[in-house]
C-alpha cells in the first residue's frame, strides 16, 4: 500500500474501521436478549444505573472473578508493552524493513487463526472441562515467548519461537469465557463495557511504559529487549492470578452458593468446572 503513497495505509485502515462500524451497527445482536431485559427487577435496574457500584458489587460477590479480571488486565498490559514498540524493536534489533515486518506480522496473524481454529478445540477436549489449566499453560508459554523474542540472536529465531508458541493465542477466548461465566445475563452488557474500559486503560499504561523502556534501551541504559521482558513478566503475573482463581472458586462452591457461575452458550463445551 505504501507504493501508492504514504497516506494509503492510513486511508485503507480508515475504510476498514468504517466497515467494522457499519457491520457492528447492522449485523451484531444486542448484548442482552429482550426477555432478559424485560425480566430485570427494579433493584437490578436501579443498580445498573450506577455502573461502578454494580461492577464493584459483582466483583465483591465473586472472588474468582476478581482474579480473572486481574489476569485480563495483566494480559492487556503485557501485550501493549510489546505492541507499542514491536515494529521499532524489530528494525532496531534485526535491521528489518517494512516488508520483513509485514511478513512477520502476517505470520503472527496466521498463528492466531491456527490457535483458535485448530488448537483451542483440541486443548479443551483434552482438558475435559478444566479450562483454567489450559489458560495457565497458555499464559506461561506466552510469557516465555516474549522472553524468547528478547533473546533471539536473529530474525529467523523469531519465527521458530512463534511456531512453538502458536497455541498461546487461545488464551484470550478462554479467559473471556471464564470471566463471563461468573456474570449473570442481566449484567453482561455492563461487564462487556467494563472490560473494554479496562483493556483501554491497560493499553494506555502499557504504551507509556513500553515506549519509555524502548527509549531507554536505544540510549543504552537498558537491554534492547526490556519492553519484551516486561511484557513476559506481565503474562507470568496473569498466570499467577489464574492459579489463585481456582482455590477461590472452590471456596465459593463449598460455601453458601453466592459465587454462582452462569453458562456461556457461545462457548464450546459445557459449563466450566474447577476453574
Secondary structure, 3 states (H helix, E strand, C coil): CHHHCCCHHHHHHHHHHHHHHHHHHHHCCCCCCHHHHHCCCHHHHHHHCCHHHHHHHHHHHCHHHHHHHHHHHHHHHHHHHHHCCHHHHHHHHHCCCHHHHHHHHHHHHHHHHHHHHHHHHHHHHHHCCCHHHHHHHHHHHHHHHHHHHHHCCCHHHHHHHHHHCHHHHHHHHHHHHHHHCCCCHHHHHHHHHHHHHHHHHHHHHHHHHHHHHHHHHHCCCCCCCHHHHHHHHHHHHHHHHHHHHHHHHHHHHHCCCCCCCCCCCCCCCCCCCCC
